[in-house]
Structure formats: C-alpha cells, structure tokens
Amino acid sequence: MFDSGHLLPYGWNDTLSDTFDSYPADGREPGRVIRVDRGRCDVAAPAGIVRALVGEHPLCTGDWVTLHRHGDEIAVADLFPRRSAIVRSSASGRSEGQLLAANVDTVVIAAALDTALDLGRIERLLALSWESGAQPVVDLTKSDTVHDISLATAEVAAVAPGATVVAVSADTGDGIDILTAVIDGTVALIGPSGAGKSTLANALLGEDVLATGRVREGDNKGRHTTAHRELLPLPSGGALIDTPGLRGVGMWDAADGIDKTFPEIEELAAQCRFADCSHEAEPGCAVQGAVAGGELPERRLASYRKLIRENGWIASRTDVRLRAEREREWKTIARWQRQMYRSRGH
C-alpha cells in the first residue's frame, strides 16, 4: 500500500486510483512524470521526487505511470491511458507527431501585447489546444505596455470563439486573479519565446521558480529561458506545465481542432451549393459570399485555408508512411511463408 498524499498536488484522484488498481499488484507504485530527458525522467512518486528509467514507453511531461524497483534502479513499468495530449507535427517535417504535454485540462496561450498581435499564430495555437481535448485560454501578457486593453481583448476574442481571453501583467499583478479563476486542473502554458511565459508562470506559482530573460530590442524575440517541459504544483490547486518557446507549430491530425477554431466558417460551408466546395471560386459558395458581404474577414478565411492545407498534407504524408510500413510487413510475412514452404520440402 502507498501513501497518496505526495501525489495529490499533482492531480491524483479516484479515477487514477481505479486505473492503478488494474495493474499487477507486485510492488508497483504510481507516479506522474515531471520532466523527461536522455532516457530518464523525474517522477512525482508517493515518497517524493524520484529519478527513473524511461523504458519502452514514449513519455512526456504530465504522463501518469507505474514505477517498479529493480535493486537500486527505478524504472517506468506502465503508462496510464492519456485523457488528453498536446501534439504538433515534428520540427523535422517528417510524418509523425511530437508530444508536448499529456493529461492537460487547460491550455494557456500566451501572446504579448508589447508587439503587434499575430492573430494567425493565435488561431494556430487554438487549433492545437482544441484538438488536445483541453480548454484553451488566451492570455494577453504585458498588459501594462498598452493603453487600450479592451481593444486588444476584443480583437483576440473575435478569433477565439469558445475560449476565455484575459489580459495580464505579471509585473504589476493585474489580471492574475482573473486568470487563476479561469484555469483548472493541469495547466499547460504555451506560446512563442518572448511572450513572457516564464514570468507569468512565476506569478502563478507565487515565487521565482523559473528563469526569465529579456527580449531582444531589435525584433522582440525572446531567449529560450525554459529549456525543458516541467510540471510544478500550483499553490491555488492543480499543476502547471511550462514549455519552451515554440518557434513552429505544425498541425498534426487536427481537423476537429481547426473546426472548433473556425466555427463560423464551418457553419457557412454547410450552406454552400457543393458539398466539396473549396471556397475558392465555386458558384453558390456561402463562405465567399460572407467575405464579399463583409461578414467574414478575408484574413480569417486565409488562415483557415492555410491550416486545412497543412493538416491535409500531414495526413497524406502519414497515409503514405503507413502504406509503406504495411507493404514492408506484408513482404516480411510473404518471405517467411516461402521459407516455411521450402523447409517442408515443397
């Protein structure tokens, strides 16, 4: 039997307890992955933070696992089913996804107000967040650098239907109480470098736990002060996963997330004359009609098309890869069958 007291700040609950009970009762203990690097991971375990071998599972920060001791060594034995997962296409451009965080309830998208807002990037991160299964919150950081916060908030709210938009200054503390009230459970903090994520994380944590750095004056680019994804308990309850600045966020099997990010376009598309309308130049296109009538911004449609094309390209690359893998498997099976046939004297 183990003491779950040390796991409660990391999100341990009755559902996870039931999942753990389904694994063999051979001395294993549950734990939550805090950080992964070089084949090992830091895990919050019943006795505290331990260092464990990753083993055969592709782990990421936020995963729930079981741990098993082998002499003086601790290793991950089982991976709990993930409730949610933030996945982007790999930076290499290959047809595979990269896990950013697991078992997340709220995704906080940080966008700085000390530079021009990139609405296309916000829409991209919203699609990523919706696809993960978590609830997105857009946090407009560095609110003390602008005079009219309401104008910026309204501009972002127009492209973030279904998501809460909050303006916050981590330096002055303005808006931190509002943000704390709208986040829940395990919170993943994502956004580009220079958006003030680590400063915001320290404000939520109530102490300077994470390193922060200044942005370059020339282009407002930030240094990657967060080098690893790391999970930390929040004093208000729940846990926080701070992530390194995302230079590129490619879509990965994110059709549902894109639909939720652009619900008005999906509603208009249902009114098009043709079911397979590409919303380019087809007659009877309700989407193009909305653009012509000023109901739908051209920029919004262009952003939607870009994400749809990108997501489709990744899907086609994945299909090609899967077909190639199946062909290799079939050839291996056929070769094995021929060898067995010959060995029997046929």
C-alpha distance (Angstrom), angle and dihedral (degrees) to the residues before:
residue distance angle dihedral
M1 . . .
F2 3.80 . .
D3 3.79 135.2 .
S4 3.82 109.6 -115.1
G5 3.80 93.3 -165.9
H6 3.81 94.2 101.0
L7 3.82 90.9 49.6
L8 3.81 98.1 52.7
P9 3.85 94.4 80.8
Y10 3.81 87.9 54.7
G11 3.81 94.7 54.9
W12 3.80 105.0 -87.7
N13 3.82 111.8 165.5
D14 3.82 143.1 158.4
T15 3.82 93.5 -84.5
L16 3.79 91.2 55.8
S17 3.81 89.4 45.8
D18 3.81 90.1 55.8
T19 3.81 90.4 49.3
F20 3.79 91.1 50.5
D21 3.82 90.8 51.0
S22 3.83 88.8 59.7
Y23 3.83 91.1 66.0
P24 3.83 124.1 81.7
A25 3.81 114.2 -74.8
D26 3.81 95.0 -132.2
G27 3.77 102.1 126.1
R28 3.81 96.0 -68.3
E29 3.78 119.1 147.2
P30 3.81 130.1 -159.4
G31 3.77 123.9 -117.6
R32 3.80 143.5 162.9
V33 3.79 122.9 -122.1
I34 3.80 111.0 -118.4
R35 3.79 99.5 175.5
V36 3.82 138.4 -3.3
D37 3.79 127.5 -153.3
R38 3.83 137.8 148.8
G39 3.78 99.2 -7.5
R40 3.78 94.3 -48.2
C41 3.77 134.6 84.3
D42 3.78 140.5 -161.3
V43 3.80 109.9 -123.2
A44 3.81 131.6 -169.7
A45 3.81 101.5 -130.6
P46 3.82 133.1 175.6
A47 3.81 90.6 -93.5
G48 3.81 95.1 44.2
I49 3.82 135.6 -88.7
V50 3.82 113.6 -14.3
R51 3.80 134.8 179.9
A52 3.81 113.5 -124.4
L53 3.79 140.6 178.9
V54 3.79 111.4 -107.4
G55 3.81 94.8 -139.1
E56 3.81 121.4 -175.5
H57 3.80 98.3 -29.3
P58 3.84 123.1 98.3
L59 3.81 96.2 -128.0
C60 3.77 131.9 -171.8
T61 3.78 136.4 179.2
G62 3.80 111.2 -69.6
D63 3.80 97.2 31.6
W64 3.79 119.4 136.4
V65 3.82 113.6 -138.3
T66 3.76 144.4 164.3
L67 3.79 120.0 -115.1
H68 3.80 127.9 -146.8
R69 3.79 127.8 -169.3
H70 3.80 121.7 -133.9
G71 3.79 104.8 -174.0
D72 3.79 105.9 -62.7
E73 3.80 92.9 -14.8
I74 3.82 126.0 90.4
A75 3.82 119.4 -155.1
V76 3.77 137.1 179.0
A77 3.80 109.0 -106.2
D78 3.82 105.9 175.6
L79 3.79 137.3 17.2
F80 3.81 116.7 -141.8
P81 3.83 115.7 -132.5
R82 3.81 108.9 -91.0
R83 3.82 117.9 -116.3
S84 3.81 91.2 -160.8
A85 3.79 138.0 -5.0
I86 3.80 134.1 -165.0
V87 3.80 106.3 -140.0
R88 3.79 130.8 175.9
S89 3.77 130.3 177.6
S90 3.79 112.2 -89.0
A91 3.79 118.0 -91.4
S92 3.82 88.7 -122.6
G93 3.81 90.6 66.6
R94 3.80 92.1 -122.9
S95 3.79 118.9 141.6
E96 3.77 96.0 -96.2
G97 3.78 137.0 94.6
Q98 3.79 129.4 -117.1
L99 3.80 117.6 -142.6
L100 3.80 112.7 -135.2
A101 3.81 100.9 175.5
A102 3.80 139.6 -15.2
N103 3.80 136.6 -143.1
V104 3.79 93.4 17.5
D105 3.82 121.9 164.9
T106 3.82 100.3 -176.5
V107 3.80 129.8 27.4
V108 3.80 114.3 -158.1
I109 3.81 110.7 -157.9
A110 3.81 109.5 -156.5
A111 3.81 117.8 -150.5
A112 3.80 119.6 171.9
L113 3.81 121.6 -131.6
D114 3.81 95.0 -156.6
T115 3.80 89.1 82.0
A116 3.81 135.8 36.6
L117 3.79 111.9 -65.8
D118 3.79 114.4 -111.3
L119 3.80 101.5 -146.1
G120 3.80 91.9 -179.8
R121 3.80 90.9 57.8
I122 3.79 91.1 48.0
E123 3.82 90.1 51.7
R124 3.80 89.9 49.2
L125 3.80 92.2 51.8
L126 3.79 90.5 45.6
A127 3.81 90.7 55.1
L128 3.81 89.3 49.4
S129 3.81 90.7 49.3
W130 3.81 96.9 46.1
E131 3.80 90.6 48.1
S132 3.82 90.6 54.0
G133 3.80 91.5 63.2
A134 3.82 93.4 -116.8
Q135 3.82 128.6 116.3
P136 3.83 112.9 -103.7
V137 3.81 124.3 -138.2
V138 3.80 120.1 -173.3
D139 3.80 111.1 -143.1
L140 3.80 115.6 -163.8
T141 3.79 100.9 -154.6
K142 3.82 128.8 -159.9
S143 3.80 91.4 34.3
D144 3.82 89.4 163.4
T145 3.84 88.6 72.3
V146 3.85 95.6 66.5
H147 3.80 132.6 62.6
D148 3.81 100.4 -150.9
I149 3.80 107.8 45.6
S150 3.80 92.9 165.2
L151 3.81 91.9 61.5
A152 3.82 92.5 53.7
T153 3.80 91.6 43.7
A154 3.81 91.9 52.0
E155 3.82 91.6 47.5
V156 3.81 92.1 54.2
A157 3.82 94.5 40.1
A158 3.81 88.1 58.4
V159 3.83 90.5 62.3
A160 3.81 96.3 37.5
P161 3.83 107.4 62.7
G162 3.78 111.6 178.0
A163 3.81 93.6 17.5
T164 3.80 127.5 101.2
V165 3.82 115.0 -120.8
V166 3.81 117.7 -153.1
A167 3.81 130.5 178.4
V168 3.81 113.6 -144.9
S169 3.78 139.4 175.9
A170 3.79 111.2 -160.3
D171 3.83 89.4 -170.8
T172 3.82 95.7 56.9
G173 3.79 97.7 25.8
D174 3.80 93.4 -123.7
G175 3.81 111.9 152.0
I176 3.81 96.2 6.6
D177 3.80 91.2 113.0
I178 3.81 90.8 51.9
L179 3.79 92.4 48.7
T180 3.81 91.1 48.0
A181 3.80 89.2 52.8
V182 3.84 95.2 53.2
I183 3.81 99.6 44.3
D184 3.78 120.3 83.0
G185 3.80 140.0 -175.5
T186 3.78 116.6 -17.9
V187 3.81 109.7 4.8
A188 3.81 123.7 -159.0
L189 3.80 116.3 -159.1
I190 3.82 113.4 -151.9
G191 3.79 137.0 167.5
P192 3.81 142.3 104.7
S193 3.79 123.9 -54.6
G194 3.78 111.0 -86.5
A195 3.80 94.1 35.9
G196 3.81 91.5 109.8
K197 3.80 97.0 -111.8
S198 3.80 96.6 147.3
T199 3.81 92.3 46.0
L200 3.79 89.0 49.8
A201 3.80 91.2 46.7
N202 3.81 90.7 53.1
A203 3.81 89.5 50.9
L204 3.82 90.7 52.3
L205 3.81 91.7 44.9
G206 3.81 91.5 49.3
E207 3.81 94.1 -129.1
D208 3.80 141.3 58.6
V209 3.79 98.2 -92.4
L210 3.83 98.6 140.0
A211 3.79 126.8 56.7
T212 3.78 116.8 -112.3
G213 3.80 132.1 -162.2
R214 3.77 140.4 -169.9
V215 3.79 123.8 -103.2
R216 3.78 121.1 -118.1
E217 3.80 111.9 -97.4
G218 3.80 93.9 -138.9
D219 3.81 99.8 60.4
N220 3.82 105.9 1.5
K221 3.81 89.6 -117.8
G222 3.76 114.6 152.7
R223 3.77 130.7 -139.3
H224 3.80 116.2 -114.0
T225 3.80 96.6 -107.6
T226 3.83 89.4 164.6
A227 3.81 107.5 64.7
H228 3.80 98.8 172.0
R229 3.77 137.5 32.0
E230 3.79 107.1 -107.1
L231 3.81 134.1 179.4
L232 3.80 120.5 -140.9
P233 3.84 131.2 174.5
L234 3.81 115.9 -109.4
P235 3.82 118.5 -133.2
S236 3.82 89.0 -135.1
G237 3.81 90.5 55.7
G238 3.78 131.5 -85.8
A239 3.78 125.9 53.6
L240 3.80 137.0 -86.0
I241 3.80 128.7 -136.1
D242 3.80 111.8 -161.8
T243 3.80 114.1 -162.4
P244 3.81 133.1 -162.4
G245 3.80 116.7 -101.0
L246 3.80 111.0 -77.5
R247 3.80 111.8 -129.3
G248 3.78 92.6 -179.7
V249 3.79 131.4 16.1
G250 3.78 112.1 -168.0
M251 3.79 121.7 -170.4
W252 3.80 116.1 -108.3
D253 3.81 117.9 -170.9
A254 3.81 87.6 -37.3
A255 3.82 103.4 146.3
D256 3.82 93.8 125.5
G257 3.81 91.5 46.2
I258 3.81 91.2 52.2
D259 3.82 90.9 49.1
K260 3.81 90.7 52.8
T261 3.80 91.5 47.5
F262 3.82 92.7 52.2
P263 3.84 104.0 31.8
E264 3.80 93.8 150.5
I265 3.80 91.2 58.2
E266 3.79 91.2 49.0
E267 3.81 89.6 51.5
L268 3.81 91.8 49.0
A269 3.82 91.9 46.3
A270 3.81 89.4 59.9
Q271 3.81 87.5 63.1
C272 3.83 95.8 52.8
R273 3.80 117.0 115.9
F274 3.81 92.4 -124.2
A275 3.80 122.7 50.8
D276 3.82 91.6 -144.1
C277 3.82 94.3 46.5
S278 3.80 112.3 154.7
H279 3.82 91.1 -160.9
E280 3.78 90.9 -124.8
A281 3.81 111.3 106.1
E282 3.80 106.0 -32.3
P283 3.82 117.0 135.1
G284 3.78 115.0 -108.7
C285 3.82 93.9 24.8
A286 3.81 107.2 160.1
V287 3.81 91.6 -166.2
Q288 3.80 93.8 56.6
G289 3.78 88.4 43.6
A290 3.81 90.1 56.3
V291 3.81 90.5 50.4
A292 3.82 91.5 49.7
G293 3.79 90.5 48.5
G294 3.80 93.3 50.4
E295 3.80 93.5 -114.6
L296 3.81 94.3 113.3
P297 3.84 122.5 39.2
E298 3.82 114.2 -124.2
R299 3.81 88.6 -134.3
R300 3.79 90.8 58.2
L301 3.80 92.5 51.9
A302 3.82 91.1 47.1
S303 3.81 90.4 52.6
Y304 3.80 90.7 49.2
R305 3.81 92.3 50.3
K306 3.79 91.5 48.9
L307 3.80 93.8 53.6
I308 3.81 92.7 43.4
R309 3.82 91.7 51.6
E310 3.78 92.2 46.3
N311 3.79 93.1 47.7
G312 3.81 90.6 48.2
W313 3.80 91.7 50.1
I314 3.80 91.3 52.3
A315 3.80 90.4 47.5
S316 3.81 92.0 51.4
R317 3.81 91.1 47.9
T318 3.80 89.1 50.7
D319 3.81 91.9 49.7
V320 3.81 90.1 51.7
R321 3.80 91.4 49.5
L322 3.82 92.6 48.0
R323 3.82 91.7 48.8
A324 3.81 90.1 50.4
E325 3.82 90.7 50.0
R326 3.81 91.4 49.5
E327 3.82 91.0 49.1
R328 3.80 90.5 52.0
E329 3.81 90.2 49.6
W330 3.81 91.4 49.2
K331 3.80 91.6 49.5
T332 3.81 90.5 49.5
I333 3.81 91.4 50.5
A334 3.81 91.7 46.6
R335 3.81 91.3 50.0
W336 3.80 90.9 49.2
Q337 3.83 90.6 49.3
R338 3.83 91.5 50.8
Q339 3.80 90.9 50.4
M340 3.82 91.2 49.8
Y341 3.82 90.1 48.4
R342 3.81 92.0 51.9
S343 3.81 93.5 45.0
R344 3.80 89.3 59.2
G345 3.78 90.7 59.0
H346 3.79 98.6 -104.9
